[in-house]
Amino acid sequence: MNQGYDFTEGSILRKMLFYSGPIFLTNLLQTSYQFIDSLWIGNLLGASSLGAISISATVIFTVLSFIIGINGATLTVLSQQKGANDERGLKESLNAFVVVLGVLAVALGVVGYLFSGSILTLLGTPEAIFPLAKSYLQVNFLGILFLFGYNFIGTVLRALGDSKTPVRFVLWAVVLNTVLDPLFIVTFDLGIEGAALATIVAQGSAFLYGIIYSLKKSKVPFTMPHFPEANYLKTIIKLGLPGGLQMVAISGGVTAIMGIVAGFGEDVVAGFGASQRIDSIIMLPAFTLGSAVNSIAGQNIGALKWERVAEIAKKGILLILSVSFLISLLVFLSADLLIRLFVSDQETIAFGAAYLKAVAFFYPFLGINFVLNGIVRAAGAMVQVLVLNLISFWALRVPLTYLFTRFFDEDGIAYGIGTSFIISSIIALFYYRYGKWREIKLFEKKETEETRQNAK
C-alpha cells in the first residue's frame, strides 16, 4: 500500500505545509464546481434556470455538508489506526465505513428523489421556477452515491497520508463537468436536466477512477463488503452522526444569517451574497488546515505521541495566523475590486466592500477555531465539536448579528459576525486547554498518564 506521509516522525511544519497544499487545491476545485454549473446554465438557459439551481444548490450543499461531517469521522478513525499500525483495525473500519455510507447514500437518494418537491416547497421556491428546480434536484439525488463515493475515497487516502492523489479525482470531475455541461444542455437538448446529468456523470467517473486507483495503485485495504463487527459499527455511528450533524448545524446557521440580512433589502442581500463568494475563498486556508491537522494529529494520537500533538496545535495556530493576517490585509486593500467582480450596482458594491473591510481582520480568529477543532476532532471528540459549533453559530453568531444590526443597521452584520469569531476562538482555546478530549479512547491502547500530560 502507498504509505503516504508518516506524521509521527520528522518535521511537523514541513509536512504540514506539503500535506496541506494539495488539500487546499482540492477544496478550491470543489468550490469551482457550482460556479461552473452556474456559468453555463446562466448563459445557455437564462435567469429562471439559474434561479432554479440556486435554490436546489442549498439542498445539495446541506447533503454535501453532512458528507463532509461524516468524513471527519473517517479521518479520525483511519488516521489513528494508521498511526497505531493496526492493519486489521484499518481493514475492518474501512469495511464498516463502506457499508454504512453505502446504505446511507442509497437511502438519501431514494428519499431525496421522492420528496424533492416537498423540500422545495418548504424552501419557498417560486412557482415559476419550481418545475425546473425539482427536475435538477431529482437528477442530482439519483447520483448521490457518486458524490458520497469519490469524497469518501479522497478522505481515505488523506487519512493514510496521501493528500495529492485526491486532487486528480476532483480535477477530473471538474474538467469533465465543464465539457459535458454545454454538450448535454444544448447539443443533446436536455436543458437543466442535462446540467444535472453532466454533474453525476462527472462525479461517477471520478468515483470509478478513485476505486481503480485505490485497488490497483495505492493498495488501500478495501475488502468485499460484509456486515461490520459490532465494535467498529458502534464507533462509526458514535463519531459519524455528530460529525454529520455539526456540518448541518453550520449550514443551518448560514441560512439563519441570510434571513437577518434579507431584512435590509435587495442591495444589502446582493452585496452580502457577493461578499460571501469571496468569503468562501478566504476561509479555504483555515478549512484546509483544520482538515490537515485532523489527519496529522490523528496519526500521532494513534501512536500515543502526545507531545507531538501539542506541537501540531502550536505550529498549526502560528501557520494559520500568518496566512490569515496576510489574506486579511489583501482583502482590506482590494475589497472594492473584489466585489466588482460579481456585481456592478454602486449601492451593492458599497455595502459589499464595507462588509469585507469591516470583517477582514476577524478572519485569523476563525482560523484558530478551525485548527483547534481539527486537533480535538482527531481524538474522537465529535460530540464536543458539535457542541462547539452549535455555540459558535446558534449561541453567538446568529444572536450577535441580530443584536448588532439593532444598533448599527446593516453595518452591524459584519460587527456581529466578527465578534462571534473572537468569542468562538476563546471558547475553542479554553476547551483545547482544559477539556477532557485527551481522555477519549476509540480503541484500546496502552499509555501512561505522563504521555497524556505531555499534550498539555
N, C-alpha and C positions, 0 to 999 in steps of 0.2 A: 504493500500500500504506500502511496506517496505520502510521506510523513508530514510535509508542510513544515511550518515553524514549530520548534520546541521552545516554548516561552519560559520553561523552568530553569534555563541556563542562559548566560550571556547578557549582553547589554539590553536593558529594558527599553530605554528611549529609542535606540536604533531600531529594534524590532517593532516597536510601537509605530514608528514613522513608516517603515517599509510595509508593514501589515495593513496600516490604516489607509494608505494611498489607494489601493485597488477597491477597498470598500467605499471610499468617497466617490470614485469614478462610477461604481455600480449604482450608488444612490442617486448620483447625478443623472445617469441614464434612465433610472426608474422615473424620476420627476419629468423627464422629457416625453414620456410615453403619452400621457394625456394631452400634453401640449401639441404633439404632432397630430393626434386624432382631431383635436380642436381646429388646428390649422387647415387640414384637408376638408373637414366637414363644413367649417365656416365658409370656405372659398368655393366648394363644389355644390353644397346643398343649401346654404343660406342660413339666416339668423334663427329660424324656427328649429331647424335640426341642431344648431349649435346650442340653443337653449335646452333642447331635449337631452343632449348628452351631458350638459352641465348639471341638470337635475339628477340624472342617472349616476353621474360620477360620484355624488355624495354617498349613494348606497354602496357603490363599488369600493370607495375609499374606506367605508366602515368595515366591509368584509376584509379588505386588504390589511387594515389596522389590526383586526382580530388575528389574521395570519401572522403578521409581524410580531404580535404579542406572544403567540404560541411558539414561534420560532425562537423567542428569547429563552424559553424553557429548553428548547433543543440545544442552543448554545451552551447553556449552563450544565445540563446533564452530560452531553458528549465531551465537552472540554474538560470537565472534571475527570471523566473516565480515561480520556487521553492522557492527562497528567498523571493519573494513578497507574497507567499501563494495564488497565483492566480490559483485556481483549474480549472476554466473554460478556462482561457488562456492556461494553460498547456495541457488540453484535446484537444482544438481546434488547437493548434500549432502542437501537435503530429499527428493529422489527416492530417494537411497540409503537414507536412514532409513526411508522408507515401505516400500520393498521388503524390507529386512532385517527390520524389525519385523513387517511383514505375514506373511512366511514363518514367523518365529519364533512369532507368535501362533497361527497355524493349526496348526503342529507341536505346540506346547504344549497346545492344545485337544484335539487327537486323542489324544496320549499320555496326558494327564491324564484324559480320559474313559475310555479303555481300562484304565488302571491305577489308577483311584480306589480300588478295593477293596484292591489290594496296598499302596498308600500308607497307607491307614487301618489295615491290619494291622500295618505297620511301626511305626505310632504307638501301637500297643497299644489300639486302640479297643474298649471293652467290647462284648461280643456283643449285649447288649440294645438298644444304640443304633446298631449297625453298619449295618443297612439304611437307617435314616434319614440317617445321616451320608453314606453312599455316594450316595443319591439327591440330596441337597443339593449335594454336591461335583460330581457329574457334570453337573448342570444349569449350575452356575457355569462349569465348563470349556467347555461349549458356547458360552457367551457371552464367552469370554476375549478375543476380538478387540475387543469393545466396551470392555473395561477398558483394554486397550492403547491403543485409538484415542483415547478422549477425554482420557486422561492425556497422550498424545503431542501432541495439538493444543494443549492448555493449555501444555505445555512450549515448543512452537514460538513461541507468542505471547509468553511471558515472555522467551524468548531475544531477541526483537525489541523488547523494552522495554515490552510491554503485559501488566501483571500484573492488570488489572482485569477484562478480559473472561472469563478462565478461571473467575472466581468464579461467573459466570452458569451455566456448564456444570455445575459441581459442585452449585450450589444447585438447579438444575432436577432433577438426578439424585436428590438427597436428598429433595426435596419429592415428586417422583413416586413414589419408592420408599416413602415414608411413607404415601401414599394407596393405592398398589397392594397393599401387604402384606396388610392385612385383607381387601381385595376378592378377591385370589387365594386366600388361605388359607381364608377362611370362605365368602364368597359363592359362589365357584366350586368350593369344597370340594377344593382341590388340596393341602392340608396343607403339609408342609415343602417340597415341590417348588414349591408356589405362591410361597413366600417367595423361593426362588432365582430363579424365573421373573420375579418382580417386580423383582428386582435387575438382571437382564440386560436387561429391557425399559427400565428407567430409564437404565441405562448406554448402551444402544443409542440411545435418544432423545437423550441428551447428546452422543453421538458424532456423530449426524446434525446436530444443532444446531451443533456445532463445525465440521463440514465446510462447511455452508451459510454460516456466518458468515465463515469463513476465505476462502472463494472470492468471496462477494458483497460483504462489508463491509470486511474488513481487507486483501483482495487479497494474501494470503500466496502466494508464487510456487510453488504446487504445480503439477506437470505430470502428464500421463498417465504412470503408472508404466512404467519401462523398465529394462532391466538396467543397473546402475550402472557408471560408469567405474572402472577398477581402483584408481586412487589414492584415490577417495572411499570405495570399499568397504573398502579396507585401513585407512583412518583410522577408520572407524566400528567395524570389528571390533576394531582395536587399542585403542580407547577404551571401546567399549561393553561388551566382555566383562569386563574387570576392574571396570568400573563396576557391572555387574550382580552380579558375584561378591562385591564388598565388602558389598553390602546383604544378600546371602545369608549371608555370614560373620557379620554383625551379628545377623541373626535366629537363626542357629545359636548364637551366644554367649548370647543371651537365653534360649534353651531350656536351655542348659547351666547357667546361673544358677538357673533354676527347678528343675533336678534337685538342686542343692545345698540349695535352700530346702525341697524336699519331704521331706528327711531330718529336719526338725524338727516334723513333724506337721501335722494339719489346721488348727489355729488359726493357725499361722505362715504356711502356704500361703495361707489365706483373707485374712489381714491383708496379706501381701505382694502378693497379687493386687489387693486394693482400692487399695493404695498405688501400684501400677503404673498403674492407671487415672488417678490424679491425676498421676503421673509423666509420662504421655504428654501431658497438657495443659501441664504445667510446661515441658517441653522444646520445645514448639512455637515459642516465640520464637527459640531457638537454631537449631532446624531451619530455620525460615523465613529467618533472616538468612544462614545458610550457603548456602541456595539463591539468595538475592538477590545476595550478593556474587559468586557464581559467574557470574551474568549481567553484573553491573556491572563486575567485573574483566575478564571475557572481552572485552567491547567495547573496553576500554582497552588490553588486550594486543594485540587485533587492530589497533588504531590506533597501536600502539607507544608509548603514553603510560605508560611505566613509573613515572614519578614519581607519577602519579595512582593507580596500583596500590598503591604503598606507602602512600599517603594513605587509600585504601579500607580497607586492613588496619588501620591505626591507628584510624580512625573506627568501623569495624565492631567492634573489640575494646572501645572505650570505650562504644559503644552497648549491646552485649550485657552488659557488666559492670554497667552502670547498671540495666538492666531485670532482670537475673538476681538482683542483690542485693535489689532491691525484692520480687521474687517469693519469694526465699528467706525474707525477713522475714515476709511474709504467710503462707507455708506453715508456718513455725515457730510462729507465733502461733495458727494455726487448724487445726493438724494433726488434733486430736481430732474437731473438727466435720467436717472433710473426709472422714475415714474413716467416720464415722457416716452419711454419705450413701449408703454402699453396703452396710454390714453393721450388725447390731445386737448380735451376741455380744460380751460385755465383754472376753474374753481376745483375741479377734481385733482389736478396736478398740485395745486396749492395745499390742499389737505393731505394728500398722499406724501408729499415731500416733508411737510411739517411733522407728520406722524413718524416718518423714518428718522428724521433728525432728533426728535424727542426720545425715541426708544433705542436709538443706536447704541449708546454706551451702557445699556442694561443687558445686552446680549452675553457679555462674559459671565454674568451671574447665572444665566440659563445654562451655560457650558459646564459650570461646576455641578449643577444638578444632574446633567446627563452622565458625567464621568462617575460621580459617586453612586448614582443609581445603578450604573453598569457594574461597579465593584460589588455592591451588596446583592445584586441580582445573580452574580456569578456564584455566590454562596448558596443560592436557592431561596432567597428572601422575596419570593414573588408576591405573596400576600402583603408584605410590608411595603414593597414598591407600589403595589396597587393603592394602598392607603396613602402613601406619599403623593401619588398622582391625583388622587381624589382631593386631598388637601390643597395641592398646588392649583388645580383648576376650579373646583367647586367651593372650597372654603376661602380661597384667596383671589384667583384671577377674575372670576365672574363677578363676585360681590364688590371687589375693589374697583373694577372697571365701571360698574354701575354707580358706585359711590362717587368716584372722581368725576364722572360725567354730570352728576348733580351740581357740582361746584364749578367745573371748568368747561361745561358743554362738550363739544366734540374733541377738544384738546385733552380732556380727561381720559379718553380711550388709551392713549399712549402712556399717560402717567399711571393709570391703574394697572395696566399690563406690566409696565416696567417695575413698579413697586412689588408686584406679585413675584417677579423674577428674583428680587433681592431676598424677600422673606422666605421663598421656597429654598433658595440656596443655603440660607442659615439653618433651616429645618433639616435639609439633607446632610449638612455638616454635623449637626448635632446627633442625628441618627447614626451616621457613619462612626462617630467617635464613641457614643455611649450605648448604641443599640446592641441587641443580642444576636445580630446576624452571624457572628463568628461561631455561635454555638449550634447552628443548624447542621444536621448530618443527613445528607441524602443517601449516603452509603456507609457501610461500616468501615471505619478506618482507625488505625492505631496512631494516637498522637498524645502529646503531653500538654499540660496547661501552659507550659513555658512557650511552646510553639504558637499557641493562640495569642498569648500576651505580646509576642513579637509583632503581631499585626497592628497593635495599638501604639 
